[in-house]
Amino acid sequence: MTCWDCQDGLGEQRAAAAVCTHCGAAVCPTHAVQRTVQLTAAFGLGGQAPVDTPSRVIRCRICDAAEQDRHLTTHGRSRHATRKN
């Protein structure tokens, strides 16, 4: 299986090393983004507790950018906020 993002025909086609957990596209190490996420376990009536061991998520660059935008929007921050140097 080859990387979906390498299929554009403009460069070398690399073997896929992972599958995006969101869209299912096969991605090579160059186009994959690996993140660590904190999972929670449900208990009682709506209670949640963090799981001790963090989990790994692998996404393609497009889905990772969309997830980052969703996270920023959900928490009320503007992606285009001015940055102090």
One Martini backbone bead per residue (centre of mass of N, CA, C, O) as a GRO file, in nm:
protein
   85
    1MET     BB    1   0.099   0.034   0.021
    2THR     BB    2   0.038   0.372  -0.039
    3CYS     BB    3   0.053   0.695  -0.004
    4TRP     BB    4  -0.187   0.925  -0.048
    5ASP     BB    5  -0.008   1.197  -0.056
    6CYS     BB    6   0.195   1.068  -0.283
    7GLN     BB    7  -0.030   1.044  -0.530
    8ASP     BB    8   0.015   1.329  -0.691
    9GLY     BB    9   0.285   1.285  -0.890
   10LEU     BB   10   0.536   1.485  -0.778
   11GLY     BB   11   0.667   1.227  -0.643
   12GLU     BB   12   0.746   1.003  -0.432
   13GLN     BB   13   0.640   0.677  -0.362
   14ARG     BB   14   0.539   0.567  -0.055
   15ALA     BB   15   0.514   0.370   0.198
   16ALA     BB   16   0.298   0.274   0.421
   17ALA     BB   17   0.277   0.300   0.802
   18ALA     BB   18  -0.022   0.415   0.823
   19VAL     BB   19  -0.349   0.505   0.962
   20CYS     BB   20  -0.591   0.718   0.974
   21THR     BB   21  -0.821   0.759   1.239
   22HIS     BB   22  -1.031   0.930   1.065
   23CYS     BB   23  -1.016   0.862   0.727
   24GLY     BB   24  -0.811   0.604   0.639
   25ALA     BB   25  -0.551   0.695   0.533
   26ALA     BB   26  -0.260   0.628   0.394
   27VAL     BB   27   0.067   0.677   0.557
   28CYS     BB   28   0.361   0.816   0.580
   29PRO     BB   29   0.597   0.949   0.784
   30THR     BB   30   0.579   1.235   0.647
   31HIS     BB   31   0.236   1.248   0.667
   32ALA     BB   32   0.246   1.189   0.964
   33VAL     BB   33   0.072   1.231   1.286
   34GLN     BB   34   0.177   1.222   1.622
   35ARG     BB   35  -0.021   1.176   1.917
   36THR     BB   36  -0.109   1.250   2.251
   37VAL     BB   37  -0.367   1.109   2.458
   38GLN     BB   38  -0.620   1.149   2.702
   39LEU     BB   39  -0.792   0.922   2.864
   40THR     BB   40  -1.118   0.811   2.975
   41ALA     BB   41  -1.315   0.685   3.245
   42ALA     BB   42  -1.615   0.559   3.321
   43PHE     BB   43  -1.826   0.644   3.611
   44GLY     BB   44  -2.111   0.613   3.720
   45LEU     BB   45  -2.288   0.930   3.698
   46GLY     BB   46  -2.080   1.080   3.472
   47GLY     BB   47  -1.807   0.998   3.542
   48GLN     BB   48  -1.446   1.086   3.524
   49ALA     BB   49  -1.121   0.933   3.450
   50PRO     BB   50  -0.802   0.918   3.410
   51VAL     BB   51  -0.575   0.750   3.239
   52ASP     BB   52  -0.254   0.673   3.295
   53THR     BB   53  -0.211   0.590   2.997
   54PRO     BB   54  -0.132   0.713   2.716
   55SER     BB   55  -0.232   0.773   2.388
   56ARG     BB   56  -0.225   0.700   2.042
   57VAL     BB   57  -0.231   0.918   1.746
   58ILE     BB   58  -0.292   0.882   1.392
   59ARG     BB   59  -0.254   1.127   1.131
   60CYS     BB   60  -0.314   1.321   0.894
   61ARG     BB   61  -0.259   1.644   0.818
   62ILE     BB   62  -0.552   1.729   0.766
   63CYS     BB   63  -0.688   1.608   1.022
   64ASP     BB   64  -0.502   1.750   1.225
   65ALA     BB   65  -0.577   2.040   1.151
   66ALA     BB   66  -0.881   2.009   1.208
   67GLU     BB   67  -0.849   1.928   1.508
   68GLN     BB   68  -0.704   2.185   1.598
   69ASP     BB   69  -0.930   2.380   1.515
   70ARG     BB   70  -1.149   2.253   1.694
   71HIS     BB   71  -1.006   2.301   1.961
   72LEU     BB   72  -0.985   2.611   1.939
   73THR     BB   73  -1.291   2.663   1.906
   74THR     BB   74  -1.393   2.520   2.165
   75HIS     BB   75  -1.187   2.720   2.348
   76GLY     BB   76  -1.205   3.027   2.217
   77ARG     BB   77  -0.977   3.044   2.008
   78SER     BB   78  -0.784   3.205   1.781
   79ARG     BB   79  -0.591   3.117   1.512
   80HIS     BB   80  -0.533   3.445   1.437
   81ALA     BB   81  -0.368   3.532   1.656
   82THR     BB   82  -0.158   3.736   1.799
   83ARG     BB   83   0.195   3.725   1.823
   84LYS     BB   84   0.445   3.732   2.051
   85ASN     BB   85   0.812   3.785   2.043
   0.00000   0.00000   0.00000
